[in-house]
């Protein structure tokens, strides 16, 4: 088998794992705050891919084993080659060459395994204990904010002081945190806020003070960390309507 063909076969076998990775990060997103996905070559992503592919192929191999057991007692459709793709992968098609229908069936089977792993990983990612297993890759303060943002009774508010200043007065923003992005050192690289109010932070010999000016509310604001001097967060719990 040539290198290119072996690479294609390897990617096909890992396809259910890539689907599991996509389903995991799709299901782990929350409405107001979402953790940035791990880098493609991170250990966590590789673990999800390999585990997802292994689980899918265990199910596939188990299904083929059940089919072989069934066919040992009941008559089945006879083909001129090894019908179990996993056996053929390890030993080669020594009993004959598969036809086009068999190849299409094999590809459809791999696609079905990938689709099943996507939805399974998507469902598992909504479980708190699964999120806890994946959480150690991030900072604890960030994980706590993600958990609170997923709670409908809490709101995460961000305060951003920009580098735009004039004689000790800095332009600042306050709004609901919509998204955060972090680098490999867990430092914030950019932040997006919703329903943003602008105000002025004045710094003098007596300390600092907040000056609220008259301005229209900004619907959405995204700002890079290198354009800010400080970023802070507050978590507010909404009152219960039943009280």
C-alpha positions as CSV (number, residue, x, y, z in Angstrom):
1,X,0.0,0.0,0.0
2,X,1.4,3.4,-1.0
3,X,1.9,6.2,1.5
4,X,-0.9,8.3,0.1
5,X,-3.4,5.4,0.2
6,X,-2.3,4.6,3.7
7,X,-2.8,8.2,4.8
8,X,-6.3,8.3,3.3
9,X,-7.2,5.0,5.0
10,X,-5.9,6.3,8.4
11,X,-8.0,9.5,8.0
12,X,-11.0,7.4,7.2
13,X,-10.5,5.4,10.3
14,X,-10.1,8.5,12.4
15,X,-13.1,10.2,10.9
16,X,-15.5,9.2,13.7
17,X,-13.0,10.7,16.2
18,X,-13.0,14.0,14.4
19,X,-16.8,14.0,14.4
20,X,-16.7,13.3,18.1
21,X,-14.4,16.3,18.6
22,X,-16.7,18.6,16.6
23,X,-19.7,17.3,18.6
24,X,-18.0,17.9,21.9
25,X,-17.1,21.5,21.3
26,X,-20.5,22.2,19.7
27,X,-22.3,20.8,22.7
28,X,-20.0,22.4,25.3
29,X,-20.8,25.9,24.2
30,X,-23.1,28.1,26.3
31,X,-25.2,31.1,25.4
32,X,-23.3,34.0,26.9
33,X,-19.8,32.7,27.4
34,X,-17.8,30.0,25.6
35,X,-14.3,28.7,26.2
36,X,-12.0,28.9,23.3
37,X,-11.4,25.4,21.8
38,X,-8.0,23.8,22.4
39,X,-5.3,24.0,19.8
40,X,-5.7,21.3,17.1
41,X,-2.6,19.5,18.3
42,X,-3.4,19.7,22.0
43,X,-3.4,16.5,24.2
44,X,-7.1,17.0,25.0
45,X,-8.1,17.1,21.4
46,X,-6.0,14.1,20.5
47,X,-7.6,12.2,23.4
48,X,-11.1,13.0,22.2
49,X,-10.3,12.0,18.6
50,X,-8.6,8.7,19.5
51,X,-11.2,7.8,22.1
52,X,-14.1,8.7,19.7
53,X,-12.6,6.7,16.9
54,X,-11.9,3.7,19.2
55,X,-15.4,3.7,20.6
56,X,-17.0,3.9,17.1
57,X,-14.9,1.1,15.7
58,X,-15.5,-1.0,18.8
59,X,-19.2,-0.7,18.1
60,X,-18.6,-1.4,14.4
61,X,-16.4,-4.5,15.1
62,X,-19.0,-5.7,17.6
63,X,-21.8,-5.4,15.1
64,X,-19.8,-7.4,12.5
65,X,-19.1,-10.0,15.2
66,X,-22.8,-10.3,16.0
67,X,-23.5,-10.6,12.2
68,X,-21.0,-13.4,11.9
69,X,-22.6,-15.2,14.8
70,X,-26.0,-14.8,13.3
71,X,-24.8,-16.1,9.9
72,X,-23.3,-19.2,11.5
73,X,-26.9,-20.3,12.5
74,X,-29.0,-18.6,9.8
75,X,-28.4,-18.4,6.0
76,X,-27.0,-15.0,4.9
77,X,-26.1,-13.3,1.7
78,X,-22.9,-14.8,0.3
79,X,-20.1,-12.6,-1.1
80,X,-16.9,-13.6,-2.9
81,X,-14.7,-11.7,-0.4
82,X,-14.2,-11.0,3.3
83,X,-17.4,-9.1,4.4
84,X,-15.8,-7.9,7.7
85,X,-13.9,-4.7,6.8
86,X,-11.9,-4.9,10.1
87,X,-10.7,-8.5,9.3
88,X,-9.9,-7.4,5.8
89,X,-7.9,-4.4,7.1
90,X,-5.7,-6.6,9.2
91,X,-5.3,-9.5,6.8
92,X,-6.1,-8.0,3.4
93,X,-8.7,-9.1,0.9
94,X,-7.2,-12.5,0.3
95,X,-10.5,-14.2,-0.5
96,X,-11.4,-11.9,-3.4
97,X,-11.8,-8.3,-4.5
98,X,-14.7,-6.3,-3.1
99,X,-17.0,-4.8,-5.7
100,X,-18.3,-1.2,-6.0
101,X,-21.4,-1.9,-3.9
102,X,-19.3,-3.2,-1.0
103,X,-17.0,-0.1,-1.1
104,X,-20.0,2.2,-1.1
105,X,-21.5,0.3,1.9
106,X,-18.1,0.6,3.7
107,X,-18.0,4.3,3.2
108,X,-21.6,4.7,4.2
109,X,-20.9,2.7,7.4
110,X,-18.0,4.9,8.3
111,X,-20.1,8.0,7.7
112,X,-22.9,6.6,9.9
113,X,-20.4,5.9,12.7
114,X,-19.1,9.5,12.4
115,X,-22.6,10.9,12.5
116,X,-23.5,8.8,15.5
117,X,-20.3,9.9,17.4
118,X,-21.0,13.6,16.6
119,X,-24.5,13.4,18.3
120,X,-23.2,11.2,21.1
121,X,-20.3,13.6,21.9
122,X,-22.7,16.6,21.6
123,X,-25.0,15.1,24.1
124,X,-22.2,14.0,26.5
125,X,-20.7,17.5,26.4
126,X,-23.9,18.9,28.0
127,X,-23.2,16.8,31.1
128,X,-21.5,18.6,34.0
129,X,-19.2,15.7,34.9
130,X,-17.9,15.6,31.3
131,X,-17.2,19.3,31.4
132,X,-15.4,18.8,34.7
133,X,-13.1,16.3,33.0
134,X,-12.3,18.7,30.2
135,X,-12.0,21.7,32.5
136,X,-8.4,21.3,33.8
137,X,-7.0,22.6,30.5
138,X,-8.2,26.1,31.5
139,X,-7.9,28.4,34.5
140,X,-10.2,27.9,37.4
141,X,-11.5,31.5,37.4
142,X,-12.4,31.0,33.7
143,X,-14.1,27.7,34.3
144,X,-16.1,29.3,37.2
145,X,-17.3,32.1,34.9
146,X,-18.3,29.6,32.2
147,X,-20.3,27.7,34.8
148,X,-22.0,30.8,36.0
149,X,-22.7,32.0,32.5
150,X,-24.5,28.8,31.8
151,X,-26.8,29.5,34.7
152,X,-29.9,31.4,33.6
153,X,-30.2,33.1,37.0
154,X,-26.7,34.7,36.7
155,X,-25.2,37.4,34.5
156,X,-21.5,37.9,33.9
157,X,-20.6,41.6,33.4
158,X,-17.3,42.8,32.1
159,X,-15.5,46.1,32.7
160,X,-12.9,47.2,30.1
161,X,-10.6,50.2,30.5
162,X,-9.2,51.1,27.1
163,X,-5.9,52.8,26.3
164,X,-7.7,55.8,24.9
165,X,-6.9,58.6,27.4
166,X,-6.5,62.3,27.7
167,X,-4.8,63.9,30.8
168,X,-5.5,61.0,33.1
169,X,-9.0,60.3,31.8
170,X,-9.6,56.8,30.2
171,X,-12.5,55.6,28.1
172,X,-14.0,52.5,29.6
173,X,-16.8,50.1,28.8
174,X,-19.3,48.0,30.8
175,X,-21.5,45.3,29.3
176,X,-22.6,41.6,29.5
177,X,-19.8,39.3,28.5
178,X,-20.6,37.7,25.2
179,X,-17.3,35.9,24.4
180,X,-13.7,35.5,25.6
181,X,-10.7,34.2,23.8
182,X,-7.5,33.0,25.5
183,X,-4.1,32.1,24.3
184,X,-2.0,29.0,25.3
185,X,-1.0,30.8,28.6
186,X,-4.7,31.3,29.5
187,X,-4.3,35.1,29.0
188,X,-7.2,37.0,27.5
189,X,-6.6,38.0,23.9
190,X,-9.9,39.6,23.1
191,X,-13.3,40.2,24.7
192,X,-16.8,40.8,23.3
193,X,-19.5,42.7,25.3
194,X,-23.2,43.1,24.7
195,X,-25.4,46.1,25.7
196,X,-22.4,48.2,26.3
197,X,-22.3,51.5,28.3
198,X,-19.4,53.9,27.9
199,X,-18.0,55.9,30.8
200,X,-14.8,57.8,31.8
201,X,-12.3,56.7,34.5
202,X,-10.4,59.7,35.9
203,X,-7.2,59.2,37.8
204,X,-5.7,62.0,39.9
205,X,-3.9,62.5,43.2
206,X,-7.0,61.7,45.2
207,X,-7.4,58.3,43.4
208,X,-9.7,57.3,40.6
209,X,-13.4,58.0,39.9
210,X,-16.0,57.0,37.4
211,X,-17.7,59.7,35.4
212,X,-20.9,58.6,33.6
213,X,-21.5,60.5,30.4
214,X,-24.5,60.7,28.2
215,X,-24.1,58.2,25.2
216,X,-26.2,55.7,23.3
217,X,-25.9,52.0,24.3
218,X,-23.6,50.0,22.1
219,X,-25.2,46.8,21.0
220,X,-22.0,44.7,20.6
221,X,-18.4,45.6,21.2
222,X,-15.2,43.6,20.6
223,X,-11.8,44.8,21.8
224,X,-8.4,43.2,21.7
225,X,-6.5,42.8,25.0
226,X,-3.6,44.9,23.6
227,X,-6.0,47.9,23.3
228,X,-6.9,47.7,27.0
229,X,-5.2,48.6,30.3
230,X,-7.4,46.5,32.5
231,X,-10.3,44.0,32.3
232,X,-12.5,43.1,35.3
233,X,-15.6,40.9,35.8
234,X,-18.6,40.8,38.1
235,X,-21.1,38.1,38.5
236,X,-24.7,39.1,39.4
237,X,-27.5,36.8,40.4
238,X,-30.9,37.7,39.1
239,X,-33.8,37.9,41.6
240,X,-36.1,34.9,41.7
241,X,-39.6,35.8,40.2
242,X,-41.2,33.6,42.8
243,X,-39.9,35.6,45.7
